[in-house]
Amino acid sequence: MTTVAIVFFSGYGHTTKQAEAVRAGAASVADARLYQIDGNGDLPDGAFEDIGRADAIIYGSPTYMGGPAWQFKKFADASSKPWFKLAWKDKIAAGFTNSASVKGDKFLTIEYFWTLSQQHGQIWVGTGLLPANAKASGPSDVNWTAGFTGALAVSPSDASPDEAPRSGDLETARLLGVRTAQIAARLGN
């Protein structure tokens, strides 16, 4: 069976909610597992080995100050060990991010994930979704933030994880999980 590893950090719980939506989508096609980076930038024991066996790796982090959280960067630096062996080469990759602002320089976080994936020799998957860009469009619509390279979400600064990300962003994340798992299954091992 195709396997998908979702590696993410969440500072306040909003990105966890987004990661769970990605997992739900991927799990409709594959064996999908969450690997949450903790507040010290560490993964649970054995996580790197599990991630190394996955067919696809989906990266996630909130966007803080124009890029991923330092905890995610610590994981990325630690991934140099599999990089030396090209252990993640030809695995499918994708990414998602969340911040309080509608724009918030989220693309720089996705670009960081893309660069990491390319250093590992992975095959990047974008959302494959059209934007919801009509006057009537809003947070309940799929891809209303117009993310093509990755799933983008908005969680207003005064919103709890129960309130945000909102339904359109969560559905966008779910669809990214589905697409990533489908492509991984199609390409096979």
C-alpha positions as a Markdown table, in Angstrom:
| # | Residue | x | y | z |
|---|---|---|---|---|
| 1 | Met | 0.0 | 0.0 | 0.0 |
| 2 | Thr | 1.1 | 3.5 | -0.7 |
| 3 | Thr | 2.4 | 5.4 | 2.3 |
| 4 | Val | 2.3 | 9.2 | 3.0 |
| 5 | Ala | 4.2 | 10.9 | 5.8 |
| 6 | Ile | 3.0 | 14.3 | 6.9 |
| 7 | Val | 5.8 | 16.1 | 8.7 |
| 8 | Phe | 4.8 | 19.4 | 10.4 |
| 9 | Phe | 5.2 | 21.8 | 13.2 |
| 10 | Ser | 2.3 | 23.8 | 14.8 |
| 11 | Gly | 2.8 | 26.6 | 17.2 |
| 12 | Tyr | -0.7 | 27.2 | 18.4 |
| 13 | Gly | -2.8 | 24.3 | 17.0 |
| 14 | His | -4.0 | 25.9 | 13.8 |
| 15 | Thr | -1.4 | 24.1 | 11.6 |
| 16 | Thr | -2.2 | 20.8 | 13.4 |
| 17 | Lys | -5.8 | 21.2 | 12.2 |
| 18 | Gln | -4.6 | 21.8 | 8.6 |
| 19 | Ala | -2.2 | 18.8 | 8.9 |
| 20 | Glu | -5.2 | 16.6 | 10.0 |
| 21 | Ala | -7.1 | 17.7 | 7.0 |
| 22 | Val | -4.1 | 16.8 | 4.7 |
| 23 | Arg | -4.0 | 13.4 | 6.5 |
| 24 | Ala | -7.7 | 12.8 | 6.0 |
| 25 | Gly | -7.4 | 13.4 | 2.3 |
| 26 | Ala | -4.3 | 11.2 | 1.9 |
| 27 | Ala | -5.8 | 8.5 | 4.0 |
| 28 | Ser | -8.7 | 8.2 | 1.6 |
| 29 | Val | -6.1 | 6.7 | -0.9 |
| 30 | Ala | -3.1 | 5.6 | 1.2 |
| 31 | Asp | -1.7 | 4.8 | 4.6 |
| 32 | Ala | -1.2 | 8.4 | 5.8 |
| 33 | Arg | 0.6 | 9.3 | 9.1 |
| 34 | Leu | 1.3 | 12.5 | 11.0 |
| 35 | Tyr | 4.7 | 13.2 | 12.4 |
| 36 | Gln | 4.5 | 16.3 | 14.5 |
| 37 | Ile | 7.7 | 18.2 | 15.3 |
| 38 | Asp | 7.7 | 19.3 | 18.9 |
| 39 | Gly | 8.5 | 22.7 | 20.5 |
| 40 | Asn | 12.2 | 21.8 | 20.6 |
| 41 | Gly | 12.3 | 20.9 | 16.9 |
| 42 | Asp | 12.4 | 17.2 | 17.4 |
| 43 | Leu | 10.4 | 14.3 | 16.1 |
| 44 | Pro | 9.4 | 11.2 | 18.1 |
| 45 | Asp | 11.8 | 8.3 | 18.2 |
| 46 | Gly | 11.8 | 6.2 | 15.0 |
| 47 | Ala | 10.1 | 9.0 | 12.9 |
| 48 | Phe | 13.0 | 9.5 | 10.5 |
| 49 | Glu | 13.0 | 5.8 | 9.7 |
| 50 | Asp | 9.3 | 5.8 | 9.1 |
| 51 | Ile | 9.5 | 8.9 | 6.9 |
| 52 | Gly | 12.3 | 7.3 | 5.0 |
| 53 | Arg | 10.0 | 4.3 | 4.1 |
| 54 | Ala | 7.1 | 6.6 | 2.9 |
| 55 | Asp | 6.3 | 7.0 | -0.8 |
| 56 | Ala | 5.4 | 10.6 | -0.3 |
| 57 | Ile | 6.4 | 13.3 | 2.3 |
| 58 | Ile | 4.2 | 16.3 | 2.8 |
| 59 | Tyr | 5.8 | 19.2 | 4.7 |
| 60 | Gly | 3.9 | 21.7 | 6.9 |
| 61 | Ser | 4.7 | 24.7 | 9.1 |
| 62 | Pro | 3.1 | 28.0 | 10.0 |
| 63 | Thr | 4.7 | 31.0 | 8.3 |
| 64 | Tyr | 6.5 | 33.0 | 10.9 |
| 65 | Met | 8.4 | 36.1 | 9.9 |
| 66 | Gly | 8.4 | 35.2 | 6.2 |
| 67 | Gly | 9.3 | 31.5 | 6.4 |
| 68 | Pro | 8.8 | 28.3 | 8.3 |
| 69 | Ala | 9.2 | 28.1 | 12.0 |
| 70 | Trp | 12.7 | 27.4 | 13.4 |
| 71 | Gln | 11.5 | 24.0 | 14.6 |
| 72 | Phe | 10.8 | 22.9 | 11.1 |
| 73 | Lys | 14.2 | 24.2 | 9.9 |
| 74 | Lys | 15.8 | 22.1 | 12.6 |
| 75 | Phe | 14.1 | 19.1 | 11.1 |
| 76 | Ala | 15.2 | 20.2 | 7.6 |
| 77 | Asp | 18.8 | 20.4 | 8.8 |
| 78 | Ala | 18.6 | 17.0 | 10.4 |
| 79 | Ser | 17.3 | 15.6 | 7.0 |
| 80 | Ser | 20.9 | 16.0 | 5.7 |
| 81 | Lys | 21.6 | 12.5 | 6.9 |
| 82 | Pro | 19.2 | 10.9 | 4.4 |
| 83 | Trp | 20.3 | 13.5 | 1.9 |
| 84 | Phe | 23.8 | 12.2 | 1.9 |
| 85 | Lys | 22.5 | 8.8 | 0.8 |
| 86 | Leu | 19.8 | 10.2 | -1.6 |
| 87 | Ala | 17.4 | 8.2 | 0.6 |
| 88 | Trp | 14.4 | 10.4 | -0.3 |
| 89 | Lys | 15.2 | 10.7 | -4.0 |
| 90 | Asp | 12.1 | 10.3 | -6.3 |
| 91 | Lys | 9.7 | 10.4 | -3.4 |
| 92 | Ile | 6.6 | 12.6 | -4.0 |
| 93 | Ala | 6.6 | 15.9 | -2.0 |
| 94 | Ala | 4.1 | 18.6 | -1.3 |
| 95 | Gly | 3.6 | 21.3 | 1.3 |
| 96 | Phe | 1.2 | 23.4 | 3.3 |
| 97 | Thr | 1.3 | 26.5 | 5.5 |
| 98 | Asn | -0.8 | 28.7 | 7.6 |
| 99 | Ser | -0.6 | 32.3 | 9.0 |
| 100 | Ala | -2.8 | 35.0 | 10.4 |
| 101 | Ser | -2.7 | 37.3 | 7.4 |
| 102 | Val | -4.3 | 36.6 | 4.0 |
| 103 | Lys | -1.0 | 37.0 | 2.2 |
| 104 | Gly | 1.6 | 36.9 | 5.0 |
| 105 | Asp | 4.4 | 35.9 | 2.6 |
| 106 | Lys | 3.2 | 32.3 | 2.8 |
| 107 | Phe | 4.8 | 31.6 | -0.6 |
| 108 | Leu | 8.2 | 31.9 | 0.9 |
| 109 | Thr | 7.4 | 29.0 | 3.3 |
| 110 | Ile | 6.2 | 26.9 | 0.4 |
| 111 | Glu | 9.3 | 27.8 | -1.6 |
| 112 | Tyr | 11.4 | 26.7 | 1.3 |
| 113 | Phe | 9.6 | 23.3 | 1.3 |
| 114 | Trp | 10.1 | 23.1 | -2.5 |
| 115 | Thr | 13.8 | 23.8 | -2.2 |
| 116 | Leu | 14.2 | 21.2 | 0.5 |
| 117 | Ser | 12.4 | 18.7 | -1.7 |
| 118 | Gln | 14.6 | 19.5 | -4.7 |
| 119 | Gln | 17.7 | 19.1 | -2.6 |
| 120 | His | 16.4 | 15.6 | -1.8 |
| 121 | Gly | 15.6 | 14.9 | -5.4 |
| 122 | Gln | 11.9 | 14.6 | -4.8 |
| 123 | Ile | 9.0 | 15.1 | -7.2 |
| 124 | Trp | 6.9 | 18.2 | -6.2 |
| 125 | Val | 3.1 | 18.2 | -6.3 |
| 126 | Gly | 1.1 | 21.4 | -6.3 |
| 127 | Thr | -2.6 | 21.7 | -5.5 |
| 128 | Gly | -3.9 | 21.4 | -9.0 |
| 129 | Leu | -6.8 | 23.6 | -8.1 |
| 130 | Leu | -8.3 | 26.7 | -9.7 |
| 131 | Pro | -8.6 | 29.8 | -7.4 |
| 132 | Ala | -11.8 | 31.0 | -6.0 |
| 133 | Asn | -11.3 | 34.6 | -7.2 |
| 134 | Ala | -14.8 | 36.0 | -7.8 |
| 135 | Lys | -16.2 | 38.9 | -5.8 |
| 136 | Ala | -18.4 | 36.4 | -3.9 |
| 137 | Ser | -15.5 | 34.2 | -3.0 |
| 138 | Gly | -14.3 | 33.9 | 0.6 |
| 139 | Pro | -12.9 | 31.6 | 3.4 |
| 140 | Ser | -15.5 | 28.9 | 2.8 |
| 141 | Asp | -14.4 | 28.4 | -0.8 |
| 142 | Val | -11.7 | 25.9 | -1.9 |
| 143 | Asn | -8.4 | 27.6 | -2.7 |
| 144 | Trp | -9.7 | 31.2 | -2.0 |
| 145 | Thr | -6.0 | 32.1 | -1.2 |
| 146 | Ala | -5.0 | 31.0 | -4.7 |
| 147 | Gly | -2.3 | 28.6 | -3.7 |
| 148 | Phe | -1.0 | 26.6 | -6.6 |
| 149 | Thr | 2.4 | 25.4 | -5.3 |
| 150 | Gly | 1.0 | 24.3 | -1.9 |
| 151 | Ala | -2.1 | 24.6 | 0.4 |
| 152 | Leu | -2.3 | 28.0 | 2.0 |
| 153 | Ala | -4.5 | 28.7 | 5.0 |
| 154 | Val | -5.5 | 31.8 | 7.0 |
| 155 | Ser | -6.1 | 31.7 | 10.7 |
| 156 | Pro | -6.9 | 35.2 | 12.0 |
| 157 | Ser | -4.7 | 36.2 | 15.0 |
| 158 | Asp | -7.7 | 36.3 | 17.3 |
| 159 | Ala | -9.1 | 32.9 | 16.1 |
| 160 | Ser | -8.8 | 29.7 | 18.1 |
| 161 | Pro | -8.0 | 26.4 | 16.4 |
| 162 | Asp | -11.7 | 25.7 | 16.7 |
| 163 | Glu | -12.4 | 28.7 | 14.5 |
| 164 | Ala | -9.6 | 28.5 | 12.0 |
| 165 | Pro | -8.4 | 27.5 | 9.5 |
| 166 | Arg | -11.8 | 27.8 | 8.0 |
| 167 | Ser | -13.7 | 25.3 | 5.9 |
| 168 | Gly | -12.4 | 26.3 | 2.5 |
| 169 | Asp | -8.8 | 26.1 | 3.7 |
| 170 | Leu | -9.3 | 22.8 | 5.3 |
| 171 | Glu | -10.9 | 21.4 | 2.2 |
| 172 | Thr | -8.0 | 22.7 | 0.1 |
| 173 | Ala | -5.6 | 20.9 | 2.5 |
| 174 | Arg | -7.7 | 17.7 | 2.2 |
| 175 | Leu | -7.6 | 17.9 | -1.5 |
| 176 | Leu | -3.8 | 18.4 | -1.5 |
| 177 | Gly | -3.6 | 15.2 | 0.6 |
| 178 | Val | -5.8 | 13.3 | -1.9 |
| 179 | Arg | -3.8 | 14.5 | -4.9 |
| 180 | Thr | -0.4 | 13.7 | -3.4 |
| 181 | Ala | -1.4 | 10.2 | -2.4 |
| 182 | Gln | -3.0 | 9.5 | -5.8 |
| 183 | Ile | 0.2 | 10.6 | -7.6 |
| 184 | Ala | 2.3 | 8.6 | -5.2 |
| 185 | Ala | 0.1 | 5.5 | -5.9 |
| 186 | Arg | 0.2 | 6.1 | -9.6 |
| 187 | Leu | 4.0 | 6.3 | -9.8 |
| 188 | Gly | 4.4 | 3.4 | -7.4 |
| 189 | Asn | 7.7 | 2.3 | -5.8 |
